[in-house]
């Protein structure tokens, strides 16, 4: 073996084309790609044609009806599910994948590296062939060479982000040289060279910088370089992902606790859905399926080289996304040793108290935040053994932070009288007197029921349930001087959330030769969050939910390895492997507490999956009490490949993108310790009238009587899931003429549904199968099919093998400083969309429903004293076959689902201005089709609505004695007749997930002004005017379609960031040391609010006029909008014409200004000290939360109770060398 040359290198070199046939090899690769695509297409058509959704099957209609057309639909659905040949598709795809991987010595689908390309011409403009282009990294001296072809075109691909020196040599011409050319993340730098006559010993140094225009790609995006990343305080969290907000078309949330709070990162670019974008780190996928795409690892700011935000992507090498991506590149070492050591600390004395605390009269809680760390990088040097200058480099970043963050919560808590069952002083939701009624006195007359009130609105002590009393006593006493009103906050408190992070990033780069480079990276983050304990037991709070009140332990690991090879001046490629892993354990609320302390009965204590209080869901703006436990581990292996070939005016790129995701989950579920929901139905006057229309009743009173409405106990089965994804792409860039570039590409994607290690998932629902249990008077259809049983695939559904995504783009340099660009692309979303449901089946666990009433709340069937009189359910697995979940709820994935997709397009004009300024104006559109939604197929048909409360008429229960006695439908010999109306009455509810009914359209005008750093100043301003509309189905049972504004719509967003180095250089040494050398930065953000949805117990209420009110939000806190502009529907049987969200009624707009001042002092030669102060929300302007929008709760309707945006100060010291 030759020294220093791996077998991979030698085999790759053996594949290099002979000098006389470079074009032949390129055409052979293209032919291979075409054959491969054609082969895959034939497989799909031949093996999965029965799986495709019938053309005459309406998207919004999954339920079989009596018509012949629907029966045909059912038959086709059955044929679809029984297709078994589709198993071969993935095997064939993967066999081709490994074949291509073996043949191609390259890989890198989600490309983060850049390229320098252009044309070399003589003084008369004629092309110069065989000109030698030499590209040298100025910091590492790593070199790459390219040759111009017969058309004069050259290309140097796969360049790591950094500064390069470019020289061009040709016989009879002077050598041309650019001393510094910056190549950003995913950058495509155009350097056209007009050479001068002379000898190569003569040189022409080009002092001007390369053009800022993007003349080779239609993609829209923004590079945030290291200067902006490190100096502009976008967020207190110091989270590098927050820098993505500087790009136009981006909105969403970022980490809220520390620099690495992955769970709270959610961005939406270019109209795509939150959490469905692609995040890559050094070109490696950096997400896992959990949470719809949680980020695995976010490096510290000091470990980041650059960030690239792809607002639109028209390159076929980019995929597995809704159309947006964020690419973070880590720093590597250089030929000189460099390092930093830093300390950041919150200055609590200068912080402002939160708006909520000021409103509640609470003092500012103590704040403690420290972040310290350092970096060190340079050439790998082992004295007397190895000197890595120009060859081997390392970079290490280590960071640790601890945060004690202030947290405030509000809740409705019981008064001292209410804890004893005395509601004589309690007011209704409308602020008037009301009654507490005795469910034991219910008299049903036709469609109405009447009850007698408890004397004096006091529940007798003899009727009080011991557990209910103990739960109410667990709440703290009210601390707000407000009347005792249902749903009105009367308690508030602040606390401290403690979080610690330990972040490590190690990178090693090596240049085997000028044609062969490698790098590897290992990253690790440990994050521990301690819960804020306001009082023992709360699982979540109204408004702010579970945030910061859980003990969470997270561990993140990320690994990347890349091998890049320049086979010839016109042929290059890269091979890359990545691994990401994310584990999390969450304990919340009353986990671990002794249930006997609240007098739980043996039936609950003996069947709890873990020790703790059951969940007691009370509503009425009260905190939910109870325990929660979750343990999850998700990981992803990624293997990515790309080869690039230049021939004539064409640059051809082909490649592969393979990923395998694993998800192991041990989540007993909310019913693990028990889960009980209480409402006012049992204690209001008429149980058949919604609580909002009846002044009586309270969930607290129902709890004191020990009477839940619904509930369950048991556990969900653990799951061990896996799925595969393969993407194959071909992309061609055609330089039609020097001013016009056309790019064409196609990407084929195949993603398998989940498989489970022990087949503990369903394949889908068989709509037309005869139900195996014969029920007199009913002809039941439908039942669950299991994966791996009865010939069905072990996957959770059929393959969707028709995912071809074309891409096209054009860039036209219409003038020396102006370029027009346009593009179109089709993108497929992930199939693994649902974060709570993976296709698992309850029968592999053991969940027993609690049946509170058999007559829609008229009478109490069971109480907390004896919640499960017929025993608890035991695991049965697949033993019940089609009769699985008979009498209970069932959910499944639609077996006819296909991958959702988005069509994205853009038209933009880019203009370069003097002073290194660039203006970019763009129109961006996106059409989202076949988006996933979930529906209850056992919704009551609208044709029965005229019957009104007659739905509660009790009739003989045909399921009694046939359905399990501990099931919802088998517990009583009578049943309300509405239970028999749905299409699948053998289930209490039937939920279909993944129905392809969602549709949305997005239009936006984006404007970006960028001035790159010069003369001490740089700035970036982005503005977006947009509209996002949803056109979705509200029901699959009833024809209810709504086209309305989307919940994610933001009409206007504006971001501004700037850095300025003060130019004053006084002669006085004292003034130079204290006054000069300061750098100021600022970040301003403004965004309009998102639309609100107004609700009511009867359904969405009617608008009788425009509810919008004008004026400062601070003057409308108790009446943000016109609360009289809505009229409730007459009853729960009326159909609302109102859309889900209202364009004219939005949450308050949000604006904030962050400011930074920093100064560097030279201590000794290369050693510098930097001091810095950040003011987050410097103006202390509140960012108000959304108002209450539930018309049923007048105490909070239209009232704003939360706000963020209080000023927070962060100071730092930094040593640099």
MOPEDA-V183791 format. One line per field, one symbol per residue. ss: DSSP state (@ for helix, = for strand, . for the rest). psi: psi as a letter, one per 20 degrees, with the letter a starting at -180 (. if undefined). burial: b if it has 9 or more other ideal C-beta (glycine too) atoms within 8 Angstrom, else e. Layout:
ss: ???
psi: ???
burial: ???
//
This chain:
ss: ......@@@@@@@@.......@@@@@@@@@@@@@@@@@@@@@@@@@@@@@@................@@@@@@@@@@@@@@.....@@@@@@@@@@@@@@@@@..........========.....=....======.....=====.....=======..========...=.=========....===..==..=.....====..............====.@@@@@@........@@@@@@@...====........@@@.====........====..==.==.@@@.==.....@@@=======..............======.......=========.@@@....@@@@@@.......============.==...==....====================....@@@@..=....=.....=...=.@@@.===..===..=.@@@=..@@@..@@@@@@@@@..........=.....=======================..===============.......====...=....===================..===================.=...@@@@...@@@@......=..===......==.=====================..=================........===...@@@.......@@@.....@@@@@@.....======...===================..============...==....==========....=..=..======........=.......=============..===========...........=.@@@.======............@@@..............@@@......====.......=============...====================.....@@@@@@@@@@@.===.................===@@@@.........=========================..===================....======......==========.......@@@@@@...==========...==..=......==.........@@@.......@@@==..............=====...===============..==========......==...=.=......=.....==...=========.
psi: pppjorhgghhghhiqqqhjlhhggghhggggggggghgghggghhhjhihqpqhjophknippaiqhhhhgggghhghghjpiiihhghggghghghghhhhpkqqmgmpiraqpraqprahijqqoqkppppoppihijpqqqqqqahjiqrpnrlpqpapqppqpqqpjqqpqpohpoporpkqnponpporqqaqiiqqopohqqqqiqojiqiqpapporhggghhpnhqhilphhhhhiiqqjpraqrqigailmhikpoqopkirqqjjrppqokjppkrrhpkjlqqgporqhijpgrppoogqojpiipalrijqqpopprqrraiqpqrqpqpqppnhhiqqqqhgghhikqqpqqpopppqarqpqaqppopjgpojpjgpqqppppqpqppnpppqqqqpqqrhghhjjokhjpqahjjrqrqpqoiijpopodjrqqqqqqpjkppqhiipphggghghhhqrqqjpmqqnppjppjqqrqappppqqoppppqpqpohaijoqqqqppqqpppppqqpnhqphphrqqficipjkqoppqppqpqqppoppnhrijpqrqppqqpqppqppppqckpiqohhhkkqrhhggijqhqprqrpooibkkqqpqrqqpppqpqrppppqqpppppocjpoppqaqopqppqoppnohrhjgiqoppqajghjrgoijpqhhjpirqqhghhghiknqgrarqbqqqqqnqqrqppppqppppongrhippppqrqpppopqrqqphkklrqhapnhiqppippppipnpqqrppqpjqkiqqiqlrrqnkkmpoqqqqpponhrhjpppqqrqqpqprqhmhoihpjjqphiibnpoqpohqjlkjgqpgqrhhmhmhjaqqqpicjhicijpkpiaqqqrqoijqrpqrppqqqpqpppprrklqppopqppqpopqkqprqqoikqpqhiihiiciihjpprpoiipigqphjrgijiqirqqhiiihrhmiiqhqoppqkpmiqpqqppqppppppoqpqkjqqqpppqpprpoqqmrpiqigqnopporqqijpogpqpppqqqpppipnqhphghhhhgrjqppqqppppqrrqqqoprqhiaprqpirpipqrrqhhjkhimhroijjqpqqhrjiqppiqrhqphioqrqrpqqpqqqpqqppogodipqppqqppoplhikpqnqrqrpjohinihjpjppjqqajqpppoqqqppq.
burial: eeeeeeebbbbbeeebbeeeebeebbbebbebbeebbebbbebbeebbeebbeeeebebebbbbeeeeebbbbbbbbbbbbebeebebbbebbbebbeebbeebbbbbbbbbbbbbbbbbbbeeeebbbebbbbbbbbbbbbbbbbbbbebbbbbbbbbbbbbbbbbbbbeebbbbbbebbbbbbbbbbbbbbebbeeebeeebeeeeebeebbbbbbbbbbbbebbbbebbbbbebbbbbbbbbbbbbbbbebbebbbbbbebbebbbbbbbbbbbbbbbbbbbbbbbbebbbbbbbbbbbbbbbbbbbbbbbbbbbbbbbbbbbbbbbbbbbbeebbbebbbbbbbeebebbbbbbebebebbebbbbbbbbbbbbbbbeeeeeebebebbbbbbbbbbbbbbbbbbbbbbebebbbebbbeebbbbebeebbbbbbeebeeeeebbbbebbeebbbeeeebbebbbbbbebbbebebebebbbbbbbbbbbbbbbbbbbbbbbbbbbbbebebbbbbbbbbbbbbbebbebeebbbbbbbeeeebbbbbbbbbbbbbbbbbbbbeebbbbbbbbbbbbbbbebbbbbbebebeebebbebbbebbebbbbbbbbbbbbbbbbbbbbbbbbbbbbbbbbbbbbbbeebbbbbbbbbbbbbbbbebbbebbbbbbbbbbbbbbbbbbbbbbbbbbbbbbbbbbbbbbbbbbbbbbbebbbbbbbbbbbbbbbbbeeeebbbbbbbbbbbbbbbbbeebbbbbbbbbbbebebebeebebbbbbbbbebeebbebbbbbbbebbbbbbbbbbbeeeebbbbbbbbbbbbbbbbbeeebbbbbbbbbbbbbbbbbbbbbebbbbbeebbeeebbebeebebebbbbbbbbbbbbbbbbbbbbbbbbbebbbbbeeebbbbbbbbbbbbbbbbbbbbebbbbbeebbeebbbbbebbebbbbebbbebbbbbbbebbbbbbbbbbbbbbbbbbbbbbbbbbbbbbbbbbbbbbbebeebbbbbbbbebbbbbbbbebbbeeebbebbbbbbbebbbbbbbbbbbeeeeeeeebbeeebbbbbbbbbbbbebbbbbbbbbbbbbbbeeebebeeebeebbebbbbbebbebbebeebebebebbbbebbbbebbbbbbbbbbbbeeeeebbbbbbbbbbbbebbbbbbebbbbbbbbbbbbbbbbbbbbbbbbbbbbbbb
//
